[in-house]
Amino acid sequence: MKPDGYGAAPSIDHIYCDHHEWLQGWLRRRLGNAADAADLAHDAFLRLLSKPAPQGFKSFPEARGYLRAMANGLCADFWRRREVEQAWLDTLAARPESFEPSPEQRALIIETLMEIGTMLSRLPHKAATAFVMAQVDGVPYREIARTLAVSERMVQKYIAQGMLQCALIDAGLGK
């Protein structure tokens, strides 16, 4: 029988015992994979443990709601990472010369791509678009300005915003 309330703030052990199996099953249904579900359930409880103050759930449903919301975020991150990995693998496969990075190189490249994606998501849409057009596609500022219907001076500002975000990542402050 599930308790309606915890009374005093439950310990992490109590929360784990009450909800781990349920959370892992919920994630397994969402992901369709038991191994990935186990990993993400583990990550959810690690995040709960790493909080500065223990989470004080007043009730069983409140704890489940919190864990479900956290797991939703973990699923979104998981799927986003898979999309980035697949896009990178597709790009590698399209290269004429064969290149197989080591597992360490692969992990570093994927992590860097994820950081860049996070950085771009923090920028306004036009700034992110201008930054990608200039830095990835090599489009001249004049053409970017015409495409985005802004001045070249504004394009320079957008590129500077992107460069600042890159510098923050490089300094370890951009996460």
C-alpha positions as CSV (number, residue, x, y, z in Angstrom):
1,M,0.0,0.0,0.0
2,K,1.3,3.4,-0.9
3,P,1.4,6.1,1.8
4,D,-0.5,9.3,1.1
5,G,2.0,11.4,3.1
6,Y,5.5,11.0,4.4
7,G,4.9,13.0,7.6
8,A,8.5,14.0,8.3
9,A,10.8,14.6,5.3
10,P,11.8,11.2,4.0
11,S,15.4,10.1,3.7
12,I,16.8,9.6,0.2
13,D,17.0,5.8,1.0
14,H,13.2,5.9,1.7
15,I,12.5,7.8,-1.5
16,Y,14.8,5.4,-3.5
17,C,13.0,2.3,-2.1
18,D,9.6,3.8,-2.7
19,H,10.1,5.1,-6.2
20,H,13.2,3.6,-8.0
21,E,11.4,0.5,-9.5
22,W,8.4,2.7,-10.6
23,L,10.7,5.3,-12.2
24,Q,12.8,2.7,-14.0
25,G,9.6,1.2,-15.4
26,W,8.2,4.5,-16.4
27,L,11.5,5.3,-18.2
28,R,11.6,1.9,-19.8
29,R,8.2,2.5,-21.4
30,R,9.3,6.0,-22.6
31,L,12.6,4.9,-24.0
32,G,11.8,1.3,-25.0
33,N,15.1,0.1,-23.6
34,A,15.8,-1.3,-20.2
35,A,19.5,-0.4,-20.1
36,D,19.0,3.2,-21.0
37,A,16.1,3.4,-18.5
38,A,18.3,2.0,-15.7
39,D,21.0,4.6,-16.5
40,L,18.6,7.5,-16.5
41,A,16.9,6.3,-13.3
42,H,20.3,6.2,-11.7
43,D,21.1,9.7,-13.0
44,A,17.8,11.0,-11.6
45,F,18.6,9.8,-8.1
46,L,22.2,11.1,-8.4
47,R,20.8,14.5,-9.2
48,L,18.5,14.2,-6.2
49,L,21.5,13.3,-4.0
50,S,23.6,16.2,-5.4
51,K,21.0,18.9,-4.4
52,P,22.4,21.2,-1.7
53,A,19.4,20.5,0.6
54,P,17.5,17.2,0.7
55,Q,14.2,17.4,-1.1
56,G,11.4,17.5,1.4
57,F,8.5,15.7,-0.2
58,K,5.3,15.9,1.8
59,S,3.5,13.1,0.0
60,F,4.1,10.1,-2.2
61,P,2.5,11.7,-5.3
62,E,4.6,14.8,-4.8
63,A,7.8,12.7,-4.9
64,R,6.6,10.9,-8.0
65,G,5.7,14.1,-9.7
66,Y,9.1,15.6,-9.0
67,L,10.9,12.5,-10.2
68,R,8.8,12.3,-13.3
69,A,9.5,15.9,-14.2
70,M,13.2,15.3,-13.6
71,A,13.1,12.2,-15.7
72,N,11.3,14.1,-18.5
73,G,14.3,16.5,-18.6
74,L,16.8,13.6,-18.6
75,C,14.9,12.0,-21.5
76,A,15.0,15.2,-23.5
77,D,18.7,15.5,-22.9
78,F,19.2,11.8,-23.9
79,W,17.3,12.2,-27.1
80,R,19.0,15.4,-28.0
81,R,22.4,13.8,-27.5
82,R,21.4,10.8,-29.6
83,E,20.3,13.2,-32.4
84,V,23.7,15.0,-32.2
85,E,25.6,11.7,-32.2
86,Q,23.6,10.4,-35.2
87,A,24.1,13.6,-37.2
88,W,27.8,13.5,-36.5
89,L,28.0,9.8,-37.5
90,D,26.1,10.6,-40.7
91,T,28.6,13.4,-41.4
92,L,31.5,11.0,-40.9
93,A,30.0,8.4,-43.1
94,A,29.7,11.0,-45.9
95,R,33.4,11.8,-45.8
96,P,35.4,10.4,-48.7
97,E,38.3,9.2,-46.5
98,S,37.7,6.8,-43.8
99,F,38.2,8.2,-40.3
100,E,37.3,6.3,-37.1
101,P,37.9,8.3,-34.0
102,S,38.8,6.6,-30.8
103,P,36.1,6.3,-28.1
104,E,37.7,9.1,-26.2
105,Q,37.8,11.4,-29.2
106,R,34.2,10.5,-30.0
107,A,33.1,11.4,-26.5
108,L,34.9,14.7,-26.6
109,I,33.5,15.6,-30.0
110,I,29.9,14.8,-28.9
111,E,30.4,16.7,-25.6
112,T,31.7,19.7,-27.6
113,L,28.8,19.6,-30.0
114,M,26.4,19.4,-27.1
115,E,28.0,22.5,-25.5
116,I,27.8,24.4,-28.8
117,G,24.1,23.5,-29.1
118,T,23.5,24.7,-25.6
119,M,25.4,27.9,-26.3
120,L,23.4,28.5,-29.4
121,S,20.1,27.9,-27.6
122,R,21.0,30.7,-25.2
123,L,21.3,33.2,-28.0
124,P,18.4,35.0,-29.6
125,H,17.3,33.2,-32.8
126,K,18.8,35.8,-35.2
127,A,22.1,35.8,-33.3
128,A,22.4,32.0,-33.4
129,T,21.5,32.0,-37.1
130,A,24.1,34.7,-37.9
131,F,26.8,32.9,-35.8
132,V,26.2,29.6,-37.6
133,M,26.1,31.3,-41.0
134,A,29.3,33.1,-40.4
135,Q,31.3,30.5,-38.5
136,V,30.1,27.2,-40.0
137,D,29.0,28.2,-43.5
138,G,31.4,31.0,-44.1
139,V,28.7,33.4,-45.3
140,P,29.9,37.0,-45.6
141,Y,28.4,39.5,-43.1
142,R,26.7,41.5,-45.9
143,E,24.8,38.4,-47.1
144,I,23.9,37.4,-43.5
145,A,22.5,41.0,-43.0
146,R,20.4,40.7,-46.2
147,T,19.1,37.2,-45.2
148,L,18.2,38.3,-41.7
149,A,16.9,41.8,-42.7
150,V,19.3,43.5,-40.3
151,S,22.3,45.9,-40.7
152,E,25.9,44.6,-41.0
153,R,26.6,46.3,-37.7
154,M,23.8,44.1,-36.1
155,V,25.4,41.0,-37.7
156,Q,28.7,42.0,-36.0
157,K,26.9,42.3,-32.7
158,Y,25.3,38.9,-33.2
159,I,28.7,37.3,-34.0
160,A,30.2,39.0,-30.9
161,Q,27.4,37.5,-28.7
162,G,28.2,34.1,-30.1
163,M,32.0,34.6,-29.6
164,L,31.4,35.7,-26.0
165,Q,29.4,32.5,-25.3
166,C,32.2,30.4,-26.9
167,A,34.7,32.2,-24.7
168,L,32.6,31.4,-21.6
169,I,32.5,27.8,-22.6
170,D,36.3,27.8,-23.1
171,A,36.7,29.3,-19.6
172,G,34.5,26.7,-18.1
173,L,31.8,29.3,-17.3
174,G,29.3,28.5,-20.1
175,K,27.4,25.6,-18.7
